[in-house]
Amino acid sequence: MKPNLDILNQIKQVDAPPFLYTRIQQQIDNGSRYSFSKRLAWSLGVSFAIVVIMNVAVLSYNAKINRTNTNVAEVMDLMPNNSLY
C-alpha cells in the first residue's frame, strides 16, 4: 500500500512577517552575548568535579563508619536495641 504523496505538491512557500523575522534575528544575536568564556567554563567544570569528588569521599567514609549497624530498622530507631551490654 503506497501512501498518497500528491498532497505534498500543494505545499506553497510563504514569507514570514518582517516583525517575526527581525525578532528571530535579534534572539540569535542575543544568544551569543550570554555565552561563557572557555576559561570560566573550565573553572566551573573543575570546581563542580571537586565538589562531587568530595561528596563521594565523605559518603564513602561515613558508610565505612556505619557498617557496624547493619540493621536498618535499628539505625533509624524504628526498633529498640535490647542489648544490655
All heavy atoms as an XYZ file, in Angstrom:
678
protein
N       0.850     -1.160      0.000
C       0.000      0.000      0.000
C       0.903      1.233      0.000
O       1.665      1.459      0.917
C      -0.895     -0.022      1.237
C      -1.764      1.163      1.298
S      -2.995      1.272      2.608
C      -2.773      0.009      3.718
N       0.823      2.045     -1.060
C       1.628      3.250     -1.168
C       0.859      4.437     -0.612
O      -0.330      4.585     -0.871
C       1.973      3.527     -2.635
C       2.946      2.546     -3.228
C       3.334      2.981     -4.614
C       4.347      2.040     -5.192
N       4.753      2.414     -6.536
N       1.526      5.290      0.146
C       0.829      6.479      0.643
C       0.623      7.483     -0.492
O       1.407      7.547     -1.444
C       1.774      7.031      1.700
C       3.115      6.487      1.350
C       2.881      5.177      0.666
N      -0.424      8.242     -0.403
C      -0.739      9.240     -1.417
C       0.117     10.479     -1.164
O      -0.165     11.267     -0.271
C      -2.227      9.583     -1.369
C      -2.635     10.438     -2.546
O      -1.816     10.743     -3.414
N      -3.891     10.820     -2.578
N       1.164     10.644     -1.970
C       2.089     11.755     -1.788
C       1.774     12.944     -2.690
O       2.525     13.919     -2.706
C       3.521     11.283     -2.020
C       4.034     10.190     -1.071
C       5.440      9.780     -1.454
C       3.973     10.647      0.362
N       0.680     12.891     -3.416
C       0.323     14.011     -4.300
C      -0.032     15.258     -3.503
O       0.095     16.372     -3.997
C      -0.862     13.615     -5.191
C      -0.468     12.533     -6.180
O       0.740     12.450     -6.515
O      -1.359     11.780     -6.604
N      -0.464     15.079     -2.292
C      -0.846     16.225     -1.464
C       0.365     17.107     -1.148
O       0.239     18.303     -0.904
C      -1.541     15.742     -0.181
C      -2.279     16.886      0.485
C      -0.549     15.137      0.776
C      -3.244     16.429      1.548
N       1.576     16.527     -1.196
C       2.778     17.307     -0.931
C       3.066     18.325     -2.037
O       3.771     19.304     -1.814
C       3.977     16.385     -0.740
C       3.921     15.457      0.474
C       5.128     14.542      0.495
C       3.835     16.255      1.755
N       2.553     18.106     -3.211
C       2.750     19.052     -4.317
C       1.959     20.330     -4.115
O       2.213     21.332     -4.777
C       2.352     18.407     -5.649
C       3.285     17.275     -6.008
O       4.446     17.267     -5.611
N       2.770     16.303     -6.747
N       0.999     20.329     -3.209
C       0.172     21.508     -2.977
C       0.795     22.467     -1.963
O       0.262     23.544     -1.733
C      -1.216     21.082     -2.487
C      -1.967     20.254     -3.498
C      -3.269     19.724     -2.928
O      -3.577     19.944     -1.769
N      -4.021     19.026     -3.759
N       1.917     22.087     -1.375
C       2.568     22.950     -0.388
C       3.195     24.135     -1.102
O       3.910     23.991     -2.084
C       3.639     22.169      0.398
C       2.990     21.047      1.188
C       4.434     23.090      1.310
C       3.983     20.155      1.893
N       2.916     25.321     -0.593
C       3.457     26.543     -1.184
C       4.324     27.254     -0.152
O       4.070     27.197      1.044
C       2.317     27.451     -1.614
C       1.387     26.792     -2.622
C       0.840     27.792     -3.573
C      -0.106     27.277     -4.597
N      -0.166     25.909     -4.921
N       5.351     27.948     -0.626
C       6.239     28.677      0.270
C       5.580     29.995      0.663
O       4.995     30.691     -0.185
C       7.571     28.955     -0.420
C       8.583     29.621      0.467
C       9.924     29.783     -0.228
O      10.091     29.388     -1.372
N      10.872     30.353      0.477
N       5.682     30.329      1.935
C       5.122     31.590      2.429
C       6.242     32.420      3.015
O       7.277     31.908      3.441
C       4.029     31.346      3.494
C       2.843     30.630      2.892
C       4.571     30.584      4.664
N       6.032     33.721      3.026
C       7.017     34.632      3.606
C       6.634     34.929      5.045
O       5.465     35.119      5.374
C       7.067     35.939      2.809
C       7.608     35.728      1.410
O       8.506     34.882      1.256
O       7.133     36.419      0.481
N       7.642     34.971      5.891
C       7.407     35.305      7.295
C       7.178     36.806      7.416
O       7.742     37.588      6.657
C       8.600     34.897      8.134
N       6.349     37.222      8.359
C       6.162     38.653      8.575
C       7.494     39.308      8.968
O       8.324     38.695      9.645
C       5.175     38.732      9.738
C       4.524     37.400      9.802
C       5.488     36.427      9.222
N       7.726     40.545      8.545
C       9.018     41.179      8.817
C       9.306     41.313     10.321
O      10.453     41.181     10.752
C       8.916     42.552      8.178
C       7.625     42.629      7.483
C       6.860     41.392      7.750
N       8.278     41.562     11.118
C       8.487     41.704     12.553
C       8.987     40.395     13.150
O       9.905     40.387     13.977
C       7.181     42.129     13.236
C       7.289     42.225     14.721
C       7.964     43.282     15.308
C       6.742     41.255     15.544
C       8.079     43.377     16.678
C       6.856     41.343     16.917
C       7.531     42.407     17.483
N       8.419     39.299     12.730
C       8.843     37.991     13.224
C      10.286     37.708     12.836
O      11.078     37.225     13.646
C       7.921     36.900     12.684
C       8.274     35.470     13.048
C       8.122     35.255     14.548
C       7.421     34.492     12.277
N      10.642     38.036     11.616
C      11.996     37.794     11.135
C      13.009     38.605     11.950
O      14.050     38.092     12.350
C      12.099     38.134      9.649
C      13.463     37.903      9.064
C      13.944     36.611      8.875
C      14.287     38.966      8.721
C      15.200     36.392      8.356
C      15.541     38.756      8.203
C      15.999     37.472      8.019
O      17.249     37.253      7.498
N      12.701     39.868     12.234
C      13.633     40.694     12.999
C      13.753     40.194     14.443
O      14.825     40.245     15.031
C      13.210     42.168     13.002
O      11.883     42.285     13.513
C      13.287     42.752     11.604
N      12.656     39.709     15.017
C      12.706     39.173     16.378
C      13.576     37.907     16.432
O      14.328     37.709     17.370
C      11.298     38.846     16.890
C      10.401     40.038     17.059
C      10.917     41.041     18.048
N      11.000     40.430     19.369
C      11.734     40.895     20.360
N      12.458     41.967     20.200
N      11.750     40.295     21.512
N      13.465     37.059     15.428
C      14.279     35.840     15.382
C      15.753     36.200     15.249
O      16.606     35.642     15.935
C      13.811     34.910     14.248
C      12.419     34.363     14.563
C      14.809     33.772     14.029
C      11.783     33.596     13.438
N      16.053     37.163     14.398
C      17.431     37.599     14.216
C      17.993     38.183     15.516
O      19.143     37.939     15.867
C      17.522     38.640     13.100
C      17.415     38.060     11.713
C      18.591     37.177     11.399
O      18.519     35.970     11.592
N      19.656     37.765     10.921
N      17.181     38.951     16.223
C      17.634     39.545     17.474
C      17.892     38.469     18.521
O      18.864     38.548     19.274
C      16.600     40.537     17.995
C      17.047     41.275     19.229
C      16.016     42.277     19.702
O      14.906     42.309     19.203
N      16.400     43.084     20.660
N      17.052     37.444     18.586
C      17.270     36.354     19.532
C      18.557     35.591     19.206
O      19.287     35.176     20.113
C      16.084     35.392     19.535
C      14.838     35.959     20.159
C      15.005     36.203     21.642
O      15.732     35.494     22.318
N      14.328     37.211     22.149
N      18.852     35.413     17.939
C      20.084     34.741     17.534
C      21.290     35.578     17.941
O      22.282     35.062     18.463
C      20.078     34.454     16.016
C      19.032     33.393     15.695
C      21.463     34.014     15.540
C      18.789     33.202     14.221
N      21.215     36.887     17.734
C      22.314     37.770     18.119
C      22.483     37.828     19.637
O      23.603     37.887     20.141
C      22.086     39.181     17.566
C      22.158     39.229     16.048
O      22.748     38.296     15.463
O      21.612     40.182     15.459
N      21.400     37.828     20.380
C      21.473     37.880     21.839
C      22.019     36.584     22.414
O      22.605     36.589     23.493
C      20.101     38.164     22.453
C      19.667     39.595     22.251
O      20.472     40.460     21.935
N      18.383     39.838     22.432
N      21.823     35.482     21.736
C      22.307     34.191     22.226
C      23.815     34.149     22.326
O      24.369     33.510     23.217
N      24.518     34.839     21.458
C      25.978     34.823     21.506
C      26.514     35.732     22.608
O      27.644     35.585     23.045
C      26.549     35.247     20.151
O      26.139     36.583     19.872
N      25.733     36.653     23.094
C      26.184     37.559     24.156
C      26.273     36.861     25.503
O      27.063     37.251     26.349
C      25.217     38.739     24.299
C      25.313     39.727     23.206
C      24.490     40.934     23.557
N      23.997     41.542     22.327
C      23.059     42.439     22.271
N      22.479     42.846     23.369
N      22.680     42.931     21.124
N      25.448     35.866     25.731
C      25.361     35.238     27.030
C      26.141     33.939     27.127
O      25.856     33.124     27.980
C      23.891     34.982     27.391
C      23.072     36.233     27.433
C      22.015     36.417     26.558
C      23.349     37.231     28.341
C      21.255     37.569     26.592
C      22.599     38.393     28.381
C      21.559     38.550     27.510
O      20.812     39.686     27.545
N      27.111     33.761     26.315
C      27.892     32.521     26.382
C      29.075     32.710     27.341
O      29.555     33.817     27.560
C      28.394     32.135     24.987
O      29.262     33.135     24.502
N      29.527     31.596     27.926
C      30.657     31.624     28.834
C      31.955     31.576     28.051
O      32.033     30.999     26.978
C      30.633     30.412     29.767
C      29.495     30.420     30.748
C      28.557     29.414     30.743
C      29.379     31.428     31.681
C      27.523     29.404     31.654
C      28.354     31.434     32.593
C      27.421     30.422     32.575
N      32.988     32.157     28.638
C      34.310     32.006     28.047
C      34.816     30.600     28.369
O      34.325     29.926     29.274
C      35.271     33.054     28.609
O      35.493     32.829     29.989
N      35.803     30.164     27.627
C      36.333     28.812     27.852
C      36.967     28.701     29.228
O      36.832     27.672     29.896
C      37.360     28.456     26.782
C      36.755     28.151     25.444
C      37.793     27.661     24.478
C      37.146     27.335     23.147
N      38.107     26.770     22.209
N      37.625     29.755     29.666
C      38.287     29.721     30.979
C      37.246     29.588     32.094
O      37.433     28.809     33.027
C      39.108     30.981     31.157
C      39.865     31.007     32.436
C      40.762     32.199     32.521
N      41.444     32.212     33.807
C      42.439     32.990     34.089
N      42.883     33.834     33.182
N      42.990     32.951     35.272
N      36.157     30.350     32.002
C      35.117     30.271     33.016
C      34.437     28.904     32.993
O      34.151     28.318     34.032
C      34.080     31.377     32.808
C      32.917     31.410     33.780
C      33.419     31.647     35.198
C      31.917     32.468     33.379
N      34.188     28.376     31.804
C      33.549     27.062     31.691
C      34.439     25.979     32.299
O      33.954     25.096     33.014
C      33.248     26.752     30.225
N      35.728     26.024     32.041
C      36.638     25.033     32.607
C      36.723     25.161     34.123
O      36.733     24.154     34.838
C      38.042     25.170     32.000
C      38.190     24.395     30.735
C      38.165     24.884     29.471
C      38.369     22.981     30.610
N      38.314     23.877     28.571
C      38.450     22.696     29.237
C      38.467     21.952     31.519
C      38.626     21.410     28.773
C      38.644     20.665     31.054
C      38.720     20.407     29.689
N      36.786     26.396     34.616
C      36.889     26.561     36.066
C      35.607     26.097     36.760
O      35.664     25.482     37.832
C      37.197     28.017     36.419
O      36.165     28.864     35.973
N      34.452     26.362     36.181
C      33.204     25.871     36.749
C      33.141     24.348     36.708
O      32.692     23.711     37.660
C      32.006     26.464     36.011
C      31.713     27.947     36.261
C      30.594     28.432     35.362
C      31.369     28.188     37.710
N      33.584     23.767     35.619
C      33.581     22.310     35.497
C      34.515     21.644     36.488
O      34.166     20.637     37.119
N      35.701     22.197     36.655
C      36.670     21.621     37.592
C      36.169     21.768     39.025
O      36.263     20.834     39.833
C      38.058     22.281     37.411
C      38.998     21.930     38.546
C      38.657     21.874     36.084
N      35.596     22.930     39.356
C      35.087     23.107     40.721
C      33.903     22.179     40.994
O      33.781     21.633     42.088
C      34.688     24.566     40.959
O      33.662     24.950     40.079
N      33.052     21.976     40.019
C      31.950     21.030     40.175
C      32.470     19.617     40.375
O      31.971     18.866     41.212
C      31.020     21.106     38.957
C      29.855     20.177     39.028
C      28.811     20.420     39.888
C      29.811     19.037     38.238
C      27.724     19.557     39.968
C      28.745     18.160     38.300
C      27.698     18.432     39.171
N      33.491     19.241     39.627
C      34.077     17.905     39.770
C      34.697     17.733     41.155
O      34.573     16.665     41.769
C      35.120     17.667     38.683
N      35.345     18.781     41.675
C      35.946     18.707     43.010
C      34.864     18.520     44.065
O      35.005     17.716     45.000
C      36.805     19.952     43.289
C      38.069     19.901     42.441
C      37.162     20.068     44.768
C      38.890     21.168     42.467
N      33.759     19.251     43.928
C      32.659     19.123     44.886
C      32.072     17.717     44.838
O      31.796     17.109     45.878
C      31.578     20.194     44.613
C      30.307     19.912     45.385
C      32.106     21.568     44.958
N      31.903     17.161     43.653
C      31.364     15.803     43.526
C      32.315     14.783     44.144
O      31.888     13.873     44.864
C      31.071     15.474     42.044
C      30.789     13.996     41.842
C      29.916     16.310     41.542
N      33.607     14.935     43.906
C      34.594     14.005     44.467
C      34.608     14.097     45.986
O      34.677     13.073     46.683
C      35.990     14.285     43.870
C      36.014     13.862     42.397
C      37.087     13.570     44.648
C      37.239     14.303     41.643
N      34.503     15.311     46.524
C      34.474     15.472     47.975
C      33.219     14.832     48.564
O      33.276     14.201     49.627
C      34.543     16.954     48.348
C      35.910     17.558     48.129
S      35.982     19.316     48.456
C      35.390     19.426     50.117
N      32.085     14.978     47.901
C      30.848     14.360     48.386
C      30.955     12.841     48.392
O      30.524     12.183     49.346
C      29.659     14.795     47.536
C      29.178     16.170     47.893
O      29.344     16.620     49.017
N      28.564     16.833     46.930
N      31.515     12.279     47.342
C      31.679     10.823     47.280
C      32.626     10.358     48.372
O      32.381      9.330     49.030
C      32.181     10.401     45.881
C      32.632      8.954     45.855
C      31.109     10.649     44.842
N      33.692     11.108     48.625
C      34.649     10.722     49.667
C      33.994     10.764     51.043
O      34.170      9.848     51.855
C      35.864     11.648     49.628
N      33.227     11.801     51.331
C      32.566     11.904     52.633
C      31.536     10.798     52.798
O      31.441     10.176     53.859
C      31.920     13.303     52.799
C      30.969     13.342     53.977
C      32.998     14.359     52.951
N      30.756     10.521     51.764
C      29.753      9.470     51.860
C      30.387      8.096     52.033
O      29.892      7.272     52.802
C      28.844      9.492     50.630
C      27.884     10.677     50.535
C      27.135     10.646     49.222
C      26.922     10.685     51.698
N      31.468      7.837     51.341
C      32.113      6.527     51.491
C      32.756      6.406     52.869
O      32.756      5.329     53.465
C      33.137      6.295     50.396
O      34.205      7.224     50.524
N      33.297      7.492     53.407
C      33.878      7.462     54.747
C      32.792      7.201     55.787
O      32.984      6.394     56.696
C      34.589      8.780     55.030
C      35.180      8.866     56.414
C      36.330      8.145     56.733
C      34.594      9.651     57.395
C      36.875      8.206     58.001
C      35.130      9.717     58.666
C      36.271      8.998     58.963
O      36.797      9.062     60.211
N      31.655      7.862     55.647
C      30.541      7.638     56.583
C      29.975      6.232     56.447
O      29.522      5.656     57.428
C      29.438      8.671     56.373
C      29.832     10.020     56.929
O      30.702     10.116     57.785
N      29.194     11.061     56.429
N      29.984      5.682     55.270
C      29.482      4.316     55.074
C      30.395      3.309     55.768
O      29.919      2.309     56.315
C      29.376      4.006     53.591
N      31.700      3.559     55.778
C      32.625      2.646     56.460
C      32.417      2.703     57.965
O      32.519      1.691     58.647
C      34.066      3.011     56.120
C      34.476      2.647     54.730
C      35.901      3.045     54.453
C      36.269      2.774     53.018
N      37.632      3.215     52.698
N      32.143      3.879     58.492
C      31.931      4.027     59.931
C      30.631      3.341     60.357
O      30.577      2.680     61.391
C      31.901      5.523     60.317
C      33.282      6.124     60.164
C      31.403      5.717     61.735
C      33.327      7.616     60.382
N      29.591      3.466     59.572
C      28.270      2.953     59.931
C      28.045      1.501     59.547
O      26.931      1.020     59.610
C      27.179      3.825     59.312
C      27.146      5.197     59.942
O      27.547      5.372     61.086
N      26.667      6.165     59.188
N      29.080      0.780     59.149
C      28.893     -0.616     58.751
C      28.604     -1.525     59.934
O      28.129     -2.626     59.768
C      30.111     -1.130     57.993
C      30.121     -0.653     56.574
C      31.102     -1.410     55.746
N      31.076     -0.862     54.403
C      32.063     -0.940     53.559
N      33.170     -1.549     53.898
N      31.956     -0.431     52.358
N      28.906     -1.077     61.141
C      28.635     -1.923     62.299
C      27.142     -2.066     62.517
O      26.682     -3.084     63.017
C      29.294     -1.335     63.557
O      28.805     -0.017     63.773
C      30.808     -1.302     63.412
N      26.346     -1.078     62.170
C      24.894     -1.147     62.297
C      24.314     -1.616     60.971
O      24.055     -0.829     60.080
C      24.317      0.216     62.673
C      24.755      0.669     64.038
O      25.053     -0.156     64.873
N      24.780      1.964     64.253
N      24.121     -2.889     60.845
C      23.631     -3.423     59.580
C      22.120     -3.465     59.516
O      21.555     -3.556     58.435
C      24.184     -4.833     59.332
O      23.837     -5.652     60.437
C      25.693     -4.796     59.168
N      21.451     -3.395     60.657
C      20.005     -3.455     60.667
C      19.451     -2.042     60.453
O      19.654     -1.149     61.269
C      19.507     -4.033     61.994
C      18.044     -4.362     61.954
O      17.352     -4.016     61.001
N      17.566     -5.007     62.996
N      18.778     -1.833     59.363
C      18.275     -0.514     59.003
C      17.223     -0.035     59.997
O      17.177      1.141     60.350
C      17.686     -0.533     57.565
C      17.083      0.800     57.214
C      18.753     -0.913     56.573
N      16.420     -0.934     60.510
C      15.381     -0.552     61.465
C      15.994     -0.027     62.751
O      15.499      0.926     63.343
C      14.463     -1.731     61.743
N      17.103     -0.630     63.194
C      17.763     -0.141     64.391
C      18.470      1.189     64.142
O      18.497      2.051     65.013
C      18.757     -1.171     64.906
C      18.116     -2.372     65.553
C      19.152     -3.356     66.054
O      20.365     -3.053     65.982
O      18.752     -4.433     66.520
N      19.025      1.351     62.967
C      19.715      2.596     62.637
C      18.735      3.755     62.617
O      19.027      4.849     63.097
C      20.442      2.473     61.279
C      20.962      3.806     60.809
C      21.570      1.474     61.392
N      17.549      3.532     62.112
C      16.546      4.588     62.038
C      15.712      4.672     63.318
O      14.744      5.413     63.373
C      15.639      4.345     60.827
C      16.374      4.426     59.511
S      15.328      4.075     58.108
C      14.190      5.424     58.178
N      16.107      3.939     64.349
C      15.424      3.906     65.637
C      13.958      3.495     65.509
O      13.098      3.987     66.243
C      15.530      5.256     66.357
C      16.948      5.541     66.806
O      17.668      4.555     67.098
O      17.330      6.718     66.860
N      13.675      2.627     64.575
C      12.334      2.092     64.444
C      12.125      0.869     65.345
O      11.007      0.538     65.705
C      12.035      1.719     62.989
C      12.093      2.866     61.989
C      11.916      2.320     60.581
C      11.044      3.899     62.307
N      13.236      0.243     65.695
C      13.192     -0.947     66.534
C      14.181     -0.731     67.681
O      15.328     -0.328     67.436
C      13.618     -2.158     65.698
C      12.868     -3.416     65.979
S      13.263     -4.666     64.780
C      14.815     -5.232     65.367
N      13.806     -0.938     68.904
C      14.751     -0.681     70.004
C      15.847     -1.724     70.038
O      15.655     -2.883     69.677
C      13.861     -0.776     71.241
C      12.728     -1.632     70.843
C      12.503     -1.371     69.384
N      16.992     -1.286     70.518
C      18.116     -2.186     70.687
C      18.046     -2.728     72.115
O      18.167     -1.978     73.081
C      19.428     -1.436     70.457
C      20.611     -2.366     70.468
O      20.482     -3.552     70.708
N      21.770     -1.796     70.190
N      17.849     -4.022     72.273
C      17.635     -4.623     73.591
C      18.900     -5.209     74.197
O      18.830     -5.952     75.171
C      16.555     -5.707     73.497
C      15.204     -5.116     73.160
O      14.922     -3.981     73.539
N      14.394     -5.865     72.442
N      20.045     -4.896     73.653
C      21.263     -5.433     74.237
C      21.595     -4.657     75.513
O      21.558     -3.434     75.550
C      22.414     -5.352     73.243
O      22.710     -4.008     72.984
N      21.922     -5.385     76.561
C      22.192     -4.762     77.843
C      23.658     -4.411     78.016
O      24.007     -3.567     78.833
C      21.727     -5.687     78.974
C      20.233     -5.984     79.002
C      19.928     -7.011     80.067
C      19.461     -4.706     79.232
N      24.538     -5.072     77.300
C      25.947     -4.831     77.480
C      26.541     -4.266     76.237
O      26.581     -4.640     75.204
C      26.666     -6.108     77.896
C      26.116     -6.678     79.187
C      25.301     -7.801     79.174
C      26.421     -6.066     80.391
C      24.798     -8.315     80.348
C      25.896     -6.591     81.568
C      25.096     -7.697     81.544
O      24.612     -8.200     82.704
